[in-house]
Amino acid sequence: MSGNRRKAVLVSAALVGGALLMTACQDTDKAADAGASQGSASASGDTATPSGSSGAGSGQGSGNGSGAAGKGSGATGGTEHGAGSGADTGNGKREPVGQSCGANDISWNARSETQAGGYILISAKAKPGITCILPAALPTVAFGSDGTEAGPAEQAAGKQITLSGNTTAYAGVNPRTTNADGGKELDSIIVAVGNDDPDPVSLKVGTITVDKPVVTNWHTSATDAVPLG
């Protein structure tokens, strides 16, 4: 092959190679553009999908949450107005249950009476604004520094009494049930509502002789509180 012909072949080969190279570059650029477009579309679709999920989640969360709140509110109302506190009267209603009386809930009074050989009449009224219950048990009445307690003057058990307003409860104390000489000379008694009352009161009664004392149950009538025998 002559030099001119060889040069022509090389030039032709170079031109063909350059054309092929340009074509390949163009194809590569198109492919890149297409990939970028698909990536963008895919990215856009992915973004739309979470957004849609977020919307659905928001809708479900709000609906269910409101429903739960509504149920919760209903349950609270039922607790407050349905169950309620107090004693069931049997007619679908409940009455408030009063508190037990303590000595410091009561206005006390004691005076000497001559009936039945002489005794001390104790009266008890609730202080203003207080409603409380005297239990169906003997009042606790003690004498002297040794705390001698009065025994029962009645065989039957008493009844509980609700103190409120002008309602008054009475109990009668016979400080001496023996005929023998002796006993303790005292001028006051200690009164409490049961042995566990933390606030017993001391009541002046004048000079009395104490020997095997007894006390009645609480009564709403002073005549029923006379300790007999």
Backbone as CSV, one residue per row, in Angstrom:
resi,resn,N_x,N_y,N_z,CA_x,CA_y,CA_z,C_x,C_y,C_z
1,MET,0.857,-1.180,0.000,0.000,0.000,0.000,0.891,1.226,0.000
2,SER,0.468,2.188,-0.870,1.253,3.415,-0.974,0.976,4.294,0.220
3,GLY,1.893,5.240,0.398,1.734,6.135,1.548,0.457,6.949,1.483
4,ASN,0.073,7.431,0.334,-1.146,8.259,0.228,-2.399,7.451,0.559
5,ARG,-2.377,6.193,0.051,-3.559,5.358,0.297,-3.680,5.020,1.776
6,ARG,-2.515,4.715,2.395,-2.521,4.384,3.834,-3.021,5.564,4.640
7,LYS,-2.583,6.793,4.278,-3.023,7.997,5.001,-4.534,8.179,4.854
8,ALA,-5.048,7.901,3.660,-6.478,8.066,3.411,-7.277,7.094,4.266
9,VAL,-6.745,5.835,4.361,-7.444,4.824,5.186,-7.469,5.250,6.638
10,LEU,-6.327,5.743,7.137,-6.244,6.178,8.542,-7.197,7.347,8.823
11,VAL,-7.215,8.304,7.892,-8.119,9.443,8.042,-9.561,8.980,8.073
12,SER,-9.882,8.034,7.128,-11.253,7.516,7.066,-11.615,6.791,8.354
13,ALA,-10.659,5.977,8.856,-10.887,5.249,10.111,-11.088,6.216,11.271
14,ALA,-10.282,7.273,11.232,-10.413,8.264,12.328,-11.759,8.955,12.296
15,LEU,-12.204,9.277,11.057,-13.496,9.928,10.931,-14.626,9.013,11.398
16,VAL,-14.522,7.734,10.950,-15.568,6.762,11.368,-15.569,6.597,12.878
17,GLY,-14.345,6.472,13.462,-14.243,6.324,14.934,-14.809,7.522,15.667
18,GLY,-14.510,8.722,15.116,-15.049,9.930,15.769,-16.556,9.971,15.713
19,ALA,-17.079,9.549,14.550,-18.540,9.533,14.428,-19.162,8.566,15.413
20,LEU,-18.534,7.378,15.491,-19.047,6.372,16.449,-18.968,6.882,17.898
21,LEU,-17.868,7.564,18.177,-17.675,8.096,19.543,-18.730,9.136,19.878
22,MET,-18.999,10.035,18.892,-20.012,11.052,19.119,-21.385,10.420,19.333
23,THR,-21.662,9.375,18.492,-22.958,8.682,18.629,-23.089,8.045,19.995
24,ALA,-21.995,7.416,20.443,-22.013,6.764,21.775,-22.220,7.773,22.895
25,CYS,-21.572,8.931,22.732,-21.731,9.975,23.770,-23.155,10.482,23.825
26,GLN,-23.726,10.652,22.589,-25.117,11.130,22.552,-26.056,10.115,23.191
27,ASP,-25.811,8.821,22.884,-26.658,7.770,23.484,-26.518,7.758,25.006
28,THR,-25.268,7.953,25.432,-25.015,7.966,26.896,-25.727,9.122,27.562
29,ASP,-25.680,10.322,26.906,-26.354,11.495,27.462,-27.855,11.300,27.533
30,LYS,-28.407,10.646,26.453,-29.859,10.394,26.441,-30.241,9.441,27.564
31,ALA,-29.392,8.435,27.696,-29.680,7.446,28.755,-29.623,8.106,30.121
32,ALA,-28.653,8.999,30.288,-28.515,9.689,31.571,-29.716,10.579,31.832
33,ASP,-30.150,11.284,30.730,-31.319,12.148,30.885,-32.557,11.341,31.227
34,ALA,-32.683,10.198,30.569,-33.845,9.334,30.820,-33.822,8.824,32.250
35,GLY,-32.610,8.419,32.686,-32.480,7.915,34.071,-32.821,8.982,35.075
36,ALA,-32.362,10.213,34.779,-32.642,11.315,35.696,-34.131,11.589,35.761
37,SER,-34.782,11.516,34.584,-36.225,11.751,34.547,-36.969,10.697,35.341
38,GLN,-36.546,9.407,35.152,-37.201,8.329,35.890,-36.955,8.477,37.379
39,GLY,-35.714,8.853,37.726,-35.383,9.039,39.147,-36.221,10.142,39.757
40,SER,-36.393,11.223,39.002,-37.182,12.338,39.491,-38.627,11.931,39.677
41,ALA,-39.143,11.197,38.663,-40.530,10.732,38.748,-40.695,9.800,39.928
42,SER,-39.688,8.893,40.099,-39.751,7.937,41.208,-39.701,8.658,42.540
43,ALA,-38.788,9.663,42.602,-38.664,10.434,43.843,-39.953,11.174,44.124
44,SER,-40.553,11.715,43.053,-41.801,12.434,43.230,-42.888,11.499,43.706
45,GLY,-42.908,10.260,43.116,-43.915,9.277,43.525,-43.720,8.868,44.969
46,ASP,-42.439,8.682,45.382,-42.168,8.279,46.780,-42.618,9.363,47.737
47,THR,-42.382,10.610,47.313,-42.787,11.719,48.168,-44.302,11.764,48.301
48,ALA,-44.989,11.513,47.192,-46.441,11.547,47.209,-46.993,10.436,48.085
49,THR,-46.328,9.253,48.043,-46.843,8.111,48.808,-46.819,8.368,50.301
50,PRO,-45.658,8.812,50.868,-45.676,9.132,52.304,-46.670,10.219,52.649
51,SER,-46.793,11.209,51.697,-47.739,12.282,51.963,-49.139,11.726,52.070
52,GLY,-49.448,10.791,51.168,-50.763,10.166,51.210,-50.932,9.367,52.484
53,SER,-49.869,8.632,52.890,-49.939,7.853,54.125,-50.140,8.764,55.306
54,SER,-49.429,9.906,55.257,-49.558,10.859,56.355,-50.988,11.363,56.463
55,GLY,-51.593,11.617,55.300,-52.961,12.105,55.305,-53.910,11.064,55.886
56,ALA,-53.689,9.784,55.447,-54.551,8.719,55.949,-54.360,8.551,57.439
57,GLY,-53.098,8.568,57.847,-52.808,8.418,59.281,-53.437,9.533,60.088
58,SER,-53.378,10.737,59.551,-53.953,11.869,60.273,-55.445,11.711,60.420
59,GLY,-56.081,11.257,59.338,-57.525,11.084,59.382,-57.925,10.014,60.372
60,GLN,-57.223,8.834,60.352,-57.562,7.752,61.259,-57.265,8.147,62.685
61,GLY,-56.119,8.773,62.894,-55.735,9.157,64.253,-56.740,10.125,64.852
62,SER,-57.170,11.095,64.079,-58.091,12.090,64.599,-59.436,11.471,64.916
63,GLY,-59.898,10.599,63.991,-61.207,9.979,64.201,-61.210,9.076,65.406
64,ASN,-60.227,8.154,65.483,-60.175,7.212,66.603,-59.916,7.926,67.903
65,GLY,-59.034,8.933,67.840,-58.716,9.675,69.062,-59.944,10.367,69.609
66,SER,-60.727,10.986,68.722,-61.925,11.673,69.194,-62.902,10.683,69.786
67,GLY,-63.008,9.496,69.130,-63.910,8.480,69.650,-63.497,8.035,71.033
68,ALA,-62.178,7.800,71.227,-61.690,7.363,72.533,-61.942,8.421,73.575
69,ALA,-61.730,9.689,73.164,-61.971,10.774,74.119,-63.432,10.808,74.513
70,GLY,-64.313,10.567,73.501,-65.738,10.566,73.800,-66.100,9.456,74.769
71,LYS,-65.492,8.239,74.534,-65.771,7.126,75.427,-65.266,7.429,76.816
72,GLY,-64.094,8.010,76.890,-63.518,8.348,78.196,-64.409,9.312,78.948
73,SER,-64.923,10.289,78.233,-65.784,11.271,78.881,-67.050,10.617,79.385
74,GLY,-67.589,9.680,78.606,-68.795,8.980,79.035,-68.538,8.148,80.272
75,ALA,-67.361,7.482,80.314,-67.033,6.650,81.464,-66.917,7.498,82.715
76,THR,-66.328,8.673,82.566,-66.185,9.562,83.721,-67.543,9.999,84.229
77,GLY,-68.413,10.344,83.307,-69.744,10.766,83.722,-70.471,9.652,84.443
78,GLY,-70.291,8.404,83.963,-70.941,7.276,84.605,-70.433,7.088,86.014
79,THR,-69.147,7.260,86.192,-68.567,7.079,87.520,-69.088,8.114,88.484
80,GLU,-69.203,9.343,88.023,-69.596,10.413,88.917,-71.074,10.375,89.248
81,HIS,-71.888,10.038,88.240,-73.319,10.181,88.444,-74.041,8.843,88.574
82,GLY,-73.398,7.768,88.123,-74.072,6.480,88.186,-73.782,5.756,89.474
83,ALA,-72.484,5.516,89.768,-72.131,4.732,90.936,-72.403,5.522,92.201
84,GLY,-71.815,6.721,92.296,-72.077,7.575,93.447,-71.645,6.949,94.757
85,SER,-71.669,7.730,95.811,-71.339,7.222,97.127,-72.547,7.358,98.028
86,GLY,-72.545,6.641,99.125,-73.644,6.702,100.071,-74.359,5.376,100.174
87,ALA,-75.365,5.324,101.014,-76.110,4.094,101.252,-77.247,3.968,100.252
88,ASP,-77.422,2.752,99.701,-78.483,2.496,98.729,-79.817,2.417,99.457
89,THR,-80.783,3.269,99.086,-82.079,3.292,99.757,-83.045,2.288,99.141
90,GLY,-82.653,1.624,98.041,-83.504,0.626,97.420,-84.385,1.173,96.326
91,ASN,-84.415,2.470,96.132,-85.253,3.077,95.097,-84.416,3.721,93.996
92,GLY,-83.165,3.262,93.873,-82.285,3.796,92.846,-81.557,5.042,93.266
93,LYS,-81.780,5.507,94.478,-81.119,6.703,94.971,-80.163,6.330,96.096
94,ARG,-79.237,7.240,96.369,-78.293,7.023,97.460,-78.345,8.208,98.415
95,GLU,-78.346,7.874,99.715,-78.349,8.902,100.737,-76.949,9.028,101.327
96,PRO,-76.497,10.245,101.656,-75.170,10.411,102.242,-75.034,9.645,103.551
97,VAL,-73.867,9.061,103.754,-73.585,8.342,104.991,-72.880,9.297,105.941
98,GLY,-73.476,9.500,107.136,-72.906,10.435,108.090,-71.676,9.871,108.773
99,GLN,-70.877,10.769,109.322,-69.682,10.351,110.042,-70.042,10.021,111.482
100,SER,-69.208,9.198,112.116,-69.398,8.898,113.526,-69.015,10.116,114.363
101,CYS,-69.751,10.314,115.450,-69.457,11.449,116.326,-68.175,11.204,117.116
102,GLY,-67.447,12.264,117.327,-66.363,12.280,118.293,-66.734,13.265,119.375
103,ALA,-66.089,13.179,120.522,-66.439,14.079,121.625,-66.301,15.539,121.224
104,ASN,-65.344,15.854,120.325,-65.148,17.252,119.926,-66.159,17.724,118.887
105,ASP,-67.076,16.837,118.433,-68.162,17.235,117.534,-69.404,17.648,118.312
106,ILE,-69.360,17.511,119.628,-70.569,17.601,120.456,-70.466,18.728,121.481
107,SER,-71.604,19.377,121.714,-71.744,20.296,122.844,-72.326,19.496,124.009
108,TRP,-71.584,19.426,125.108,-71.934,18.565,126.234,-72.546,19.367,127.379
109,ASN,-73.366,18.650,128.165,-73.891,19.230,129.402,-74.150,18.090,130.388
110,ALA,-73.931,18.363,131.667,-74.204,17.374,132.713,-74.823,18.080,133.912
111,ARG,-75.852,17.474,134.454,-76.480,18.063,135.639,-76.965,16.939,136.560
112,SER,-77.028,17.249,137.846,-77.479,16.275,138.845,-79.005,16.261,138.922
113,GLU,-79.579,15.066,138.993,-81.019,14.883,139.129,-81.299,14.097,140.425
114,THR,-82.455,14.307,141.009,-82.785,13.658,142.285,-83.606,12.388,142.102
115,GLN,-84.184,12.199,140.918,-85.037,11.036,140.684,-84.240,9.748,140.845
116,ALA,-84.913,8.686,141.245,-84.325,7.355,141.376,-83.112,7.349,142.300
117,GLY,-83.172,8.128,143.381,-82.096,8.155,144.352,-80.942,9.049,143.956
118,GLY,-81.063,9.724,142.862,-80.017,10.646,142.431,-79.155,10.067,141.303
119,TYR,-78.983,10.825,140.288,-78.134,10.408,139.155,-77.677,11.636,138.395
120,ILE,-76.805,11.429,137.431,-76.284,12.521,136.599,-76.848,12.349,135.192
121,LEU,-77.470,13.389,134.682,-78.013,13.351,133.319,-77.038,14.030,132.375
122,ILE,-76.553,13.267,131.403,-75.645,13.804,130.378,-76.453,14.082,129.119
123,SER,-76.281,15.246,128.535,-76.938,15.565,127.262,-75.885,15.911,126.215
124,ALA,-76.175,15.537,124.980,-75.214,15.740,123.881,-75.941,16.264,122.654
125,LYS,-75.442,17.382,122.092,-75.966,17.957,120.852,-74.798,18.199,119.904
126,ALA,-75.038,18.029,118.605,-73.992,18.304,117.616,-73.716,19.800,117.573
127,LYS,-72.463,20.152,117.425,-72.102,21.553,117.275,-72.678,22.098,115.969
128,PRO,-72.866,23.419,115.867,-73.455,23.995,114.649,-72.718,23.552,113.379
129,GLY,-73.507,23.151,112.373,-72.938,22.755,111.088,-72.471,21.324,111.022
130,ILE,-72.618,20.557,112.112,-72.138,19.176,112.146,-73.310,18.210,112.192
131,THR,-73.224,17.150,111.404,-74.141,16.024,111.484,-73.303,14.781,111.713
132,CYS,-73.579,14.057,112.783,-72.793,12.864,113.086,-73.660,11.829,113.781
133,ILE,-73.132,10.632,113.918,-73.905,9.513,114.449,-73.295,9.008,115.746
134,LEU,-74.128,8.946,116.788,-73.731,8.276,118.021,-73.959,6.785,117.822
135,PRO,-72.952,5.961,118.017,-73.116,4.525,117.772,-74.040,3.869,118.792
136,ALA,-74.570,2.711,118.425,-75.446,1.951,119.325,-74.592,1.233,120.365
137,ALA,-73.982,2.013,121.242,-73.110,1.485,122.280,-73.158,2.408,123.469
138,LEU,-72.725,1.911,124.602,-72.703,2.744,125.798,-71.756,3.919,125.623
139,PRO,-72.130,5.082,126.150,-71.128,6.155,126.238,-70.044,5.713,127.203
140,THR,-68.844,6.149,126.963,-67.745,5.844,127.880,-67.706,6.916,128.959
141,VAL,-67.939,6.504,130.195,-67.925,7.428,131.329,-66.924,6.901,132.348
142,ALA,-65.939,7.715,132.683,-64.886,7.303,133.615,-64.805,8.279,134.783
143,PHE,-64.317,7.767,135.884,-64.254,8.554,137.117,-62.853,8.481,137.710
144,GLY,-62.377,9.613,138.190,-61.153,9.647,138.962,-59.902,9.419,138.155
145,SER,-58.772,9.544,138.863,-57.468,9.396,138.221,-57.183,7.957,137.814
146,ASP,-57.901,6.995,138.423,-57.668,5.594,138.064,-58.518,5.164,136.867
147,GLY,-59.406,6.066,136.385,-60.184,5.780,135.185,-61.248,4.726,135.361
148,THR,-61.827,4.599,136.560,-62.925,3.654,136.784,-64.058,3.946,135.804
149,GLU,-64.503,2.930,135.057,-65.539,3.118,134.047,-66.892,2.638,134.546
150,ALA,-67.931,3.319,134.065,-69.300,2.918,134.405,-69.705,1.714,133.562
151,GLY,-70.358,0.760,134.200,-70.876,-0.403,133.499,-72.258,-0.137,132.935
152,PRO,-72.858,-1.120,132.253,-74.182,-0.924,131.645,-75.300,-0.917,132.687
153,ALA,-76.205,0.032,132.541,-77.366,0.108,133.418,-78.587,-0.566,132.793
154,GLU,-78.495,-0.960,131.522,-79.611,-1.581,130.814,-79.166,-2.925,130.226
155,GLN,-80.119,-3.827,130.131,-79.825,-5.138,129.547,-79.869,-5.100,128.015
156,ALA,-80.792,-4.325,127.460,-80.957,-4.264,126.004,-79.910,-3.349,125.386
157,ALA,-79.574,-3.659,124.152,-78.631,-2.805,123.413,-79.331,-1.535,122.972
158,GLY,-78.565,-0.471,122.837,-79.130,0.799,122.407,-79.260,0.895,120.897
159,LYS,-79.710,2.045,120.417,-79.831,2.329,118.990,-78.958,3.528,118.650
160,GLN,-78.431,3.529,117.430,-77.624,4.679,117.029,-78.530,5.892,116.820
161,ILE,-77.980,7.049,117.108,-78.737,8.295,117.027,-77.960,9.282,116.164
162,THR,-78.644,9.876,115.205,-78.026,10.907,114.371,-78.220,12.265,115.031
163,LEU,-77.130,12.918,115.323,-77.179,14.248,115.925,-77.032,15.310,114.852
164,SER,-77.969,16.236,114.839,-77.929,17.350,113.896,-78.933,18.393,114.341
165,GLY,-78.583,19.654,114.210,-79.519,20.704,114.603,-79.846,20.639,116.082
166,ASN,-81.158,20.573,116.400,-81.608,20.578,117.796,-81.779,19.185,118.390
167,THR,-81.468,18.144,117.645,-81.584,16.786,118.181,-80.623,16.609,119.351
168,THR,-81.137,16.094,120.457,-80.335,15.906,121.659,-80.398,14.453,122.102
169,ALA,-79.268,13.915,122.498,-79.193,12.555,123.041,-78.902,12.646,124.538
170,TYR,-79.487,11.697,125.289,-79.343,11.714,126.744,-78.846,10.352,127.238
171,ALA,-78.042,10.400,128.280,-77.610,9.192,128.975,-77.593,9.491,130.476
172,GLY,-78.023,8.518,131.283,-78.064,8.718,132.728,-76.991,7.904,133.433
173,VAL,-76.306,8.525,134.377,-75.222,7.875,135.119,-75.596,7.789,136.599
174,ASN,-75.564,6.569,137.115,-75.692,6.372,138.558,-74.280,6.132,139.085
175,PRO,-73.705,7.083,139.815,-72.311,6.939,140.219,-72.100,5.915,141.342
176,ARG,-73.215,5.552,142.039,-73.053,4.629,143.173,-74.226,3.638,143.206
177,THR,-73.921,2.368,143.034,-74.957,1.338,143.029,-74.881,0.435,144.269
178,THR,-74.019,0.740,145.221,-73.874,-0.059,146.442,-74.435,0.700,147.648
179,ASN,-74.775,-0.053,148.697,-75.265,0.546,149.929,-74.182,0.617,150.999
180,ALA,-73.017,0.087,150.685,-71.929,0.086,151.666,-71.303,1.462,151.762
181,ASP,-70.678,1.682,152.934,-69.962,2.941,153.099,-68.702,2.934,152.237
182,GLY,-68.165,4.053,151.985,-66.932,4.144,151.215,-67.178,4.709,149.827
183,GLY,-66.262,4.440,148.918,-66.326,5.015,147.588,-65.419,6.224,147.462
184,LYS,-65.347,6.786,146.297,-64.482,7.943,146.025,-65.307,9.209,145.893
185,GLU,-64.856,10.243,146.527,-65.521,11.543,146.432,-64.915,12.318,145.253
186,LEU,-65.722,12.616,144.254,-65.243,13.302,143.050,-66.197,14.428,142.685
187,ASP,-65.744,15.322,141.810,-66.601,16.438,141.385,-66.667,16.576,139.863
188,SER,-66.178,15.581,139.135,-66.252,15.632,137.670,-66.241,14.215,137.106
189,ILE,-66.679,14.115,135.840,-66.656,12.842,135.131,-65.987,13.049,133.766
190,ILE,-65.429,11.984,133.248,-64.817,12.015,131.911,-65.749,11.270,130.961
191,VAL,-66.116,11.918,129.852,-67.065,11.338,128.898,-66.430,11.277,127.516
192,ALA,-66.658,10.160,126.833,-66.154,9.988,125.467,-67.149,9.162,124.666
193,VAL,-67.044,9.222,123.343,-67.884,8.408,122.465,-67.101,7.131,122.140
194,GLY,-67.179,6.159,123.014,-66.425,4.920,122.805,-65.014,5.024,123.367
195,ASN,-64.410,3.871,123.585,-63.075,3.818,124.191,-61.975,4.351,123.275
196,ASP,-62.257,4.407,121.957,-61.236,4.861,121.012,-61.328,6.357,120.703
197,ASP,-62.248,7.052,121.361,-62.399,8.492,121.124,-61.124,9.206,121.583
198,PRO,-60.444,9.940,120.693,-59.179,10.580,121.075,-59.346,11.881,121.857
199,ASP,-60.602,12.387,121.967,-60.810,13.692,122.600,-61.880,13.637,123.688
200,PRO,-61.697,12.849,124.746,-62.684,12.823,125.840,-62.775,14.183,126.510
201,VAL,-63.937,14.437,127.129,-64.149,15.727,127.794,-64.392,15.510,129.283
202,SER,-64.030,16.513,130.062,-64.263,16.481,131.499,-65.454,17.384,131.813
203,LEU,-66.451,16.845,132.537,-67.661,17.594,132.867,-67.780,17.721,134.384
204,LYS,-67.972,18.938,134.858,-68.172,19.191,136.280,-69.586,18.751,136.691
205,VAL,-69.681,18.040,137.807,-70.986,17.534,138.254,-71.258,17.807,139.728
206,GLY,-70.398,18.517,140.406,-70.557,18.693,141.848,-69.976,17.482,142.569
207,THR,-69.996,17.502,143.889,-69.396,16.422,144.663,-70.293,15.177,144.630
208,ILE,-69.711,14.068,144.216,-70.439,12.795,144.151,-69.582,11.701,144.772
209,THR,-70.269,10.644,145.234,-69.572,9.461,145.735,-69.677,8.378,144.673
210,VAL,-68.535,7.868,144.276,-68.487,6.905,143.179,-68.145,5.517,143.718
211,ASP,-69.045,4.548,143.417,-68.795,3.159,143.796,-69.606,2.255,142.862
212,LYS,-68.932,1.529,142.017,-69.556,0.668,141.010,-70.610,1.424,140.190
213,PRO,-70.170,2.436,139.445,-71.107,3.263,138.666,-71.667,2.513,137.451
214,VAL,-72.833,2.961,136.985,-73.443,2.416,135.759,-73.942,3.578,134.908
215,VAL,-74.121,3.329,133.618,-74.610,4.345,132.681,-75.588,3.701,131.710
216,THR,-76.616,4.455,131.303,-77.591,3.953,130.338,-77.062,4.094,128.911
217,ASN,-77.811,3.522,127.964,-77.564,3.777,126.541,-77.965,5.219,126.224
218,TRP,-77.662,5.644,124.993,-78.128,6.949,124.523,-79.610,6.862,124.185
219,HIS,-80.359,7.910,124.543,-81.794,7.993,124.258,-82.108,9.392,123.741
220,THR,-83.203,9.495,122.982,-83.625,10.810,122.493,-84.596,11.486,123.462
221,SER,-84.972,10.792,124.509,-85.849,11.357,125.544,-85.134,11.266,126.887
222,ALA,-85.132,12.372,127.632,-84.453,12.397,128.920,-85.100,11.431,129.922
223,THR,-86.412,11.225,129.835,-87.089,10.327,130.771,-86.690,8.871,130.568
224,ASP,-86.217,8.549,129.345,-85.779,7.170,129.075,-84.362,6.923,129.569
225,ALA,-83.676,7.974,129.980,-82.285,7.862,130.376,-82.100,7.828,131.905
226,VAL,-83.175,7.495,132.631,-83.069,7.398,134.084,-82.517,6.012,134.431
227,PRO,-81.362,5.937,135.112,-80.797,4.628,135.465,-81.521,4.038,136.688
228,LEU,-82.291,3.006,136.464,-83.089,2.397,137.530,-82.365,1.209,138.144
229,GLY,-82.685,0.909,139.395,-82.161,-0.273,140.084,-80.728,-0.057,140.564
